[in-house]
Amino acid sequence: MLAGFFAGILFIGLVIGDWLYFIRLTPEAIRYGCPVAKNPDQWAGTSLTTLGDRFSPEGVLMLPHGVAWFYPQLSQIAIRPQYRLFSRRFRTAWPVKGLIHLSPNDQSLNTLYVKRMPWSSTLMTLLWFALVLIGSLTFIVQYAMDGGFASLGGTLTGVAVIALAALVLAFGLVTVAFAYRLEDSRLMKVYDELRDAIGLPISSSS
């Protein structure tokens, strides 16, 4: 029990540490996280020089719903929504941040917008789905080998368990999809605010 207690404390500490490092926007941390989406874009009439004028000397630009950090030496901009400790806004277990790669092209900038999610959120989600799926398949195979489907009652019981497992998987997929769309919409709002701050039309991409 003591070993399990310390293992649980260590696991919680690793998850918290993963999230705290994920939300940092330092040069070492901006690439941290699991890539979940990539969106190419083009910022017309913008250069790295004019872009830097929109940011503070430290490279920070505070936005209404987030923050952007410009790294001219890396030709990258990191953005994320604001995370307040006592915010009334609903937060999910799948936060998303963005890293914008900049490539000069004549009188414009070609951009590649990479969205990332904490590794702990990604791995725990995949592990949960794997456990449910493998556990369900193992039960079905074992149940069939033990003759569970030999009678009408046994068949009905097996079908009920299969339906329950499918319902759990479907509920998990809906939850993850809803959470990602919510967090992605918040990040895209910050992205559009960044475009507006540097004098670009609002993007309709997501």
Backbone hydrogen bonds in HBPLUS format (Angstrom, degrees):
<---DONOR---> <-ACCEPTOR-->    atom                        ^
c    i                          cat <-CA-CA->   ^        H-A-AA   ^      H-
h    n   atom  resd res      DA  || num        DHA   H-A  angle D-A-AA Bond
n    s   type  num  typ     dist DA aas  dist angle  dist       angle   num
A0005-PHE N   A0001-MET O   2.85 MM   4  6.10 149.6  1.95 144.9 153.6     1
A0006-PHE N   A0002-LEU O   3.02 MM   4  6.31 166.0  2.04 153.1 155.2     2
A0007-ALA N   A0003-ALA O   2.89 MM   4  6.05 149.0  1.99 143.3 152.9     3
A0008-GLY N   A0004-GLY O   2.91 MM   4  6.10 151.6  1.99 144.2 151.1     4
A0009-ILE N   A0005-PHE O   2.97 MM   4  6.31 157.4  2.02 149.5 155.7     5
A0010-LEU N   A0006-PHE O   2.88 MM   4  6.05 158.3  1.92 145.0 151.1     6
A0011-PHE N   A0007-ALA O   2.89 MM   4  6.08 153.9  1.96 144.1 151.5     7
A0012-ILE N   A0008-GLY O   2.95 MM   4  6.18 166.3  1.97 152.3 155.4     8
A0013-GLY N   A0009-ILE O   2.91 MM   4  6.09 157.8  1.96 146.9 153.7     9
A0014-LEU N   A0010-LEU O   2.91 MM   4  6.15 150.5  1.99 146.5 154.1    10
A0015-VAL N   A0011-PHE O   3.01 MM   4  6.31 157.2  2.06 151.4 157.3    11
A0016-ILE N   A0012-ILE O   2.94 MM   4  6.18 166.3  1.96 154.6 158.1    12
A0017-GLY N   A0013-GLY O   2.86 MM   4  5.97 160.6  1.90 145.7 151.8    13
A0018-ASP N   A0014-LEU O   2.86 MM   4  5.97 150.5  1.95 141.9 150.2    14
A0019-TRP N   A0015-VAL O   3.02 MM   4  6.30 158.1  2.06 150.6 155.4    15
A0020-LEU N   A0016-ILE O   2.89 MM   4  6.12 164.5  1.92 154.3 158.9    16
A0021-TYR N   A0017-GLY O   2.98 MM   4  6.08 158.4  2.03 146.0 151.5    17
A0022-PHE N   A0018-ASP O   2.94 MM   4  6.00 143.9  2.07 137.3 148.2    18
A0023-ILE N   A0019-TRP O   3.07 MM   4  6.33 154.4  2.14 154.5 157.7    19
A0024-ARG N   A0021-TYR O   3.33 MM   3  5.37 148.9  2.43  98.3 107.2    20
A0029-ALA N   A0026-THR O   2.96 MM   3  5.19 132.1  2.19 105.3 118.7    21
A0030-ILE N   A0026-THR O   3.04 MM   4  6.00 137.4  2.22 165.7 173.7    22
A0032-TYR N   A0029-ALA O   2.98 MM   3  5.11 159.6  2.03 109.7 116.0    23
A0034-CYS N   A0117-MET O   2.70 MM  83  5.12 157.7  1.75 164.4 158.4    24
A0117-MET N   A0034-CYS O   2.95 MM  83  5.12 147.5  2.05 130.4 139.5    25
A0036-VAL N   A0115-LYS O   2.85 MM  79  5.74 167.2  1.87 152.6 155.1    26
A0115-LYS N   A0037-ALA O   2.90 MM  78  5.23 170.7  1.90 150.7 153.7    27
A0039-ASN N   A0113-TYR O   2.83 MM  74  4.93 151.8  1.91 134.6 144.2    28
A0113-TYR N   A0039-ASN O   2.86 MM  74  4.93 170.8  1.87 135.3 136.7    29
A0041-ASP N   A0111-THR O   2.89 MM  70  5.05 153.0  1.97 142.5 141.9    30
A0111-THR N   A0041-ASP O   2.87 MM  70  5.05 176.5  1.87 140.4 140.3    31
A0043-TRP N   A0109-LEU O   2.79 MM  66  5.03 167.7  1.81 152.7 155.3    32
A0109-LEU N   A0043-TRP O   2.95 MM  66  5.03 149.4  2.04 127.5 137.4    33
A0045-GLY N   A0107-GLN O   2.75 MM  62  5.25 125.9  2.04 146.9 158.0    34
A0051-LEU N   A0047-SER O   2.87 MM   4  5.90 148.6  1.97 146.8 156.8    35
A0052-GLY N   A0048-LEU O   3.12 MM   4  6.20 149.2  2.22 136.1 142.4    36
A0053-ASP N   A0050-THR O   3.27 MM   3  5.34 137.8  2.45  96.1 107.0    37
A0054-ARG N   A0051-LEU O   3.13 MM   3  5.72 157.5  2.18 115.1 121.4    38
A0055-PHE N   A0052-GLY O   3.23 MM   3  5.51 158.5  2.28 107.7 114.1    39
A0056-SER N   A0060-VAL O   2.99 MM   4  5.25 167.3  2.00 138.5 142.7    40
A0059-GLY N   A0056-SER O   2.73 MM   3  5.00 158.9  1.78 114.4 121.7    41
A0070-PHE N   A0059-GLY O   2.72 MM  11  4.87 164.4  1.75 150.1 153.0    42
A0061-LEU N   A0068-ALA O   2.87 MM   7  5.11 150.6  1.96 157.0 156.1    43
A0068-ALA N   A0061-LEU O   2.95 MM   7  5.11 157.7  2.00 144.8 151.8    44
A0063-LEU N   A0066-GLY O   2.91 MM   3  5.05 159.3  1.95 145.3 144.5    45
A0066-GLY N   A0063-LEU O   3.38 MM   3  5.05 161.8  2.41  98.8 104.1    46
A0082-GLN N   A0065-HIS O   3.25 MM  17  6.04 147.6  2.36 122.5 122.0    47
A0067-VAL N   A0080-ARG O   3.07 MM  13  5.88 156.2  2.12 165.6 172.7    48
A0080-ARG N   A0067-VAL O   3.22 MM  13  5.88 148.1  2.33 156.1 164.8    49
A0069-TRP N   A0078-ALA O   2.79 MM   9  5.16 151.8  1.86 150.6 159.5    50
A0078-ALA N   A0069-TRP O   2.90 MM   9  5.16 159.8  1.94 148.5 149.6    51
A0071-TYR N   A0076-GLN O   2.85 MM   5  5.35 169.4  1.86 174.8 171.5    52
A0074-LEU N   A0071-TYR O   3.03 MM   3  5.40 142.3  2.17 109.0 119.8    53
A0075-SER N   A0071-TYR O   2.87 MM   4  5.89 118.4  2.25 142.6 160.2    54
A0076-GLN N   A0071-TYR O   3.26 MM   5  5.35 163.5  2.29 134.7 139.2    55
A0102-LEU N   A0075-SER O   2.88 MM  27  5.24 166.1  1.90 161.2 156.5    56
A0077-ILE N   A0100-ILE O   2.91 MM  23  4.98 149.0  2.01 136.7 146.7    57
A0100-ILE N   A0077-ILE O   2.70 MM  23  4.98 176.0  1.71 154.7 156.1    58
A0079-ILE N   A0098-GLY O   2.92 MM  19  5.21 167.7  1.93 146.0 148.8    59
A0098-GLY N   A0079-ILE O   2.93 MM  19  5.21 177.3  1.93 154.2 155.0    60
A0087-SER N   A0084-ARG O   3.41 MM   3  5.13 156.5  2.47 109.8 105.1    61
A0097-LYS N   A0116-ARG O   3.02 MM  19  5.44 155.6  2.08 146.1 154.0    62
A0116-ARG N   A0097-LYS O   2.85 MM  19  5.44 164.6  1.88 155.3 159.8    63
A0099-LEU N   A0114-VAL O   2.85 MM  15  5.22 152.0  1.93 146.5 156.0    64
A0114-VAL N   A0099-LEU O   2.92 MM  15  5.22 175.9  1.93 148.6 147.3    65
A0101-HIS N   A0112-LEU O   2.93 MM  11  5.06 171.1  1.94 140.6 141.4    66
A0112-LEU N   A0101-HIS O   2.98 MM  11  5.06 144.0  2.11 135.9 146.0    67
A0103-SER N   A0110-ASN O   2.78 MM   7  4.98 141.2  1.93 150.5 160.3    68
A0110-ASN N   A0103-SER O   2.80 MM   7  4.98 161.4  1.84 156.9 150.4    69
A0105-ASN N   A0108-SER O   2.88 MM   3  5.26 155.5  1.94 156.4 148.8    70
A0108-SER N   A0105-ASN O   2.97 MM   3  5.26 143.3  2.11 121.2 132.7    71
A0122-THR N   A0118-PRO O   3.15 MM   4  6.45 165.0  2.17 152.8 156.7    72
A0123-LEU N   A0119-TRP O   2.84 MM   4  5.95 175.1  1.84 159.3 160.9    73
A0124-MET N   A0120-SER O   2.97 MM   4  5.91 162.8  2.00 144.5 149.9    74
A0125-THR N   A0121-SER O   3.07 MM   4  6.06 151.4  2.15 139.4 147.3    75
A0126-LEU N   A0122-THR O   2.99 MM   4  6.24 166.1  2.01 153.1 156.7    76
A0127-LEU N   A0123-LEU O   2.83 MM   4  5.96 155.9  1.89 146.5 154.1    77
A0128-TRP N   A0124-MET O   2.92 MM   4  6.00 153.8  1.99 140.9 147.5    78
A0129-PHE N   A0125-THR O   3.05 MM   4  6.33 167.2  2.07 153.5 156.1    79
A0130-ALA N   A0126-LEU O   2.89 MM   4  6.04 156.8  1.95 146.1 153.4    80
A0131-LEU N   A0127-LEU O   2.88 MM   4  6.07 157.5  1.93 148.8 154.4    81
A0132-VAL N   A0128-TRP O   3.03 MM   4  6.27 166.5  2.05 153.2 156.5    82
A0133-LEU N   A0129-PHE O   2.91 MM   4  6.01 166.9  1.92 150.8 155.1    83
A0134-ILE N   A0130-ALA O   2.81 MM   4  5.80 169.2  1.82 151.2 154.9    84
A0135-GLY N   A0131-LEU O   2.83 MM   4  5.66 154.9  1.89 139.6 148.1    85
A0136-SER N   A0132-VAL O   2.95 MM   4  5.98 153.2  2.02 140.6 147.9    86
A0137-LEU N   A0133-LEU O   2.99 MM   4  6.21 164.2  2.01 151.0 155.2    87
A0138-THR N   A0134-ILE O   2.86 MM   4  5.97 158.4  1.91 148.7 155.2    88
A0139-PHE N   A0135-GLY O   2.99 MM   4  6.14 156.8  2.04 142.7 148.9    89
A0140-ILE N   A0136-SER O   3.00 MM   4  6.26 162.0  2.04 150.0 154.6    90
A0141-VAL N   A0137-LEU O   2.98 MM   4  6.20 168.8  2.00 153.7 156.2    91
A0142-GLN N   A0138-THR O   2.94 MM   4  6.04 169.1  1.95 151.8 155.4    92
A0143-TYR N   A0139-PHE O   2.73 MM   4  5.75 157.1  1.78 150.1 157.5    93
A0144-ALA N   A0140-ILE O   2.90 MM   4  6.05 154.8  1.96 145.7 152.2    94
A0145-MET N   A0141-VAL O   2.94 MM   4  6.15 158.0  1.99 148.6 155.0    95
A0146-ASP N   A0142-GLN O   3.00 MM   4  6.16 141.8  2.15 142.0 151.6    96
A0148-GLY N   A0143-TYR O   2.81 MM   5  5.15 156.7  1.86 163.5 158.5    97
A0147-GLY N   A0144-ALA O   3.04 MM   3  5.14 159.2  2.09 106.5 111.1    98
A0150-ALA N   A0147-GLY O   3.14 MM   3  5.27 163.3  2.17 112.5 114.1    99
A0155-THR N   A0151-SER O   2.89 MM   4  6.06 153.2  1.96 144.9 152.7   100
A0156-LEU N   A0152-LEU O   2.94 MM   4  6.19 159.9  1.98 150.6 155.4   101
A0157-THR N   A0153-GLY O   2.97 MM   4  6.22 153.7  2.04 145.1 152.6   102
A0158-GLY N   A0154-GLY O   2.89 MM   4  6.14 160.2  1.93 148.8 154.1   103
A0159-VAL N   A0155-THR O   2.88 MM   4  6.10 161.4  1.92 152.3 157.3   104
A0160-ALA N   A0156-LEU O   2.94 MM   4  6.09 152.9  2.01 142.6 150.2   105
A0161-VAL N   A0157-THR O   3.01 MM   4  6.29 156.6  2.06 149.2 155.0   106
A0162-ILE N   A0158-GLY O   2.94 MM   4  6.18 159.5  1.98 149.5 155.4   107
A0163-ALA N   A0159-VAL O   2.85 MM   4  6.05 159.6  1.89 148.9 154.7   108
A0164-LEU N   A0160-ALA O   2.92 MM   4  6.13 150.9  2.00 143.4 151.5   109
A0165-ALA N   A0161-VAL O   2.96 MM   4  6.22 159.0  2.00 150.5 155.5   110
A0166-ALA N   A0162-ILE O   2.93 MM   4  6.18 158.3  1.97 150.0 156.2   111
A0167-LEU N   A0163-ALA O   2.91 MM   4  6.10 149.2  2.01 142.2 150.8   112
A0168-VAL N   A0164-LEU O   2.94 MM   4  6.24 152.6  2.01 147.8 154.9   113
A0169-LEU N   A0165-ALA O   2.98 MM   4  6.26 161.8  2.01 150.3 154.8   114
A0170-ALA N   A0166-ALA O   2.88 MM   4  6.06 159.5  1.92 147.1 153.2   115
A0171-PHE N   A0167-LEU O   2.88 MM   4  6.02 158.8  1.92 146.6 152.6   116
A0172-GLY N   A0168-VAL O   2.96 MM   4  6.18 155.0  2.02 146.0 152.9   117
A0173-LEU N   A0169-LEU O   2.93 MM   4  6.21 158.3  1.98 150.9 156.5   118
A0174-VAL N   A0170-ALA O   2.95 MM   4  6.17 162.1  1.99 152.0 156.6   119
A0175-THR N   A0171-PHE O   2.95 MM   4  6.11 157.8  2.00 146.5 152.9   120
A0176-VAL N   A0172-GLY O   2.97 MM   4  6.17 167.4  1.99 153.2 155.9   121
A0177-ALA N   A0173-LEU O   2.92 MM   4  6.02 163.9  1.94 148.8 154.0   122
A0178-PHE N   A0174-VAL O   2.89 MM   4  5.98 162.6  1.92 149.1 153.9   123
A0179-ALA N   A0175-THR O   2.92 MM   4  6.07 163.7  1.95 149.3 154.2   124
A0180-TYR N   A0176-VAL O   2.89 MM   4  6.04 161.2  1.92 151.0 156.1   125
A0181-ARG N   A0177-ALA O   3.03 MM   4  6.18 163.5  2.05 148.2 152.7   126
A0182-LEU N   A0178-PHE O   2.98 MM   4  6.18 152.5  2.05 146.7 154.5   127
A0183-GLU N   A0179-ALA O   2.94 MM   4  6.18 170.2  1.95 155.0 157.0   128
A0184-ASP N   A0180-TYR O   2.73 MM   4  5.77 156.0  1.79 149.9 157.9   129
A0185-SER N   A0181-ARG O   2.96 MM   4  5.97 150.8  2.05 137.5 144.6   130
A0186-ARG N   A0182-LEU O   3.21 MM   4  6.50 150.0  2.31 142.4 150.0   131
A0187-LEU N   A0183-GLU O   3.03 MM   4  6.34 154.9  2.10 145.7 152.4   132
A0188-MET N   A0184-ASP O   2.82 MM   4  6.04 158.2  1.87 151.0 157.3   133
A0189-LYS N   A0185-SER O   3.02 MM   4  6.16 140.2  2.19 137.4 147.1   134
A0190-VAL N   A0186-ARG O   3.27 MM   4  6.62 150.0  2.37 140.2 147.0   135
A0190-VAL N   A0187-LEU O   3.08 MM   3  5.13 117.5  2.49  95.1 109.9   136
A0191-TYR N   A0187-LEU O   2.92 MM   4  6.29 152.0  2.00 146.3 155.0   137
A0192-ASP N   A0188-MET O   2.88 MM   4  6.09 158.6  1.93 146.9 151.4   138
A0193-GLU N   A0189-LYS O   2.95 MM   4  6.16 147.6  2.05 140.3 149.7   139
A0194-LEU N   A0190-VAL O   2.89 MM   4  6.17 145.1  2.01 144.7 154.2   140
A0195-ARG N   A0191-TYR O   3.01 MM   4  6.35 158.8  2.05 148.9 154.0   141
A0196-ASP N   A0192-ASP O   2.92 MM   4  6.13 155.3  1.99 143.6 150.7   142
A0197-ALA N   A0193-GLU O   2.91 MM   4  6.06 146.5  2.02 139.0 148.2   143
A0198-ILE N   A0194-LEU O   3.11 MM   4  6.40 139.9  2.28 146.9 156.5   144
A0200-LEU N   A0195-ARG O   2.72 MM   5  4.94 164.6  1.74 152.5 150.0   145
A0199-GLY N   A0196-ASP O   3.20 MM   3  5.07 161.4  2.23 101.2 104.9   146
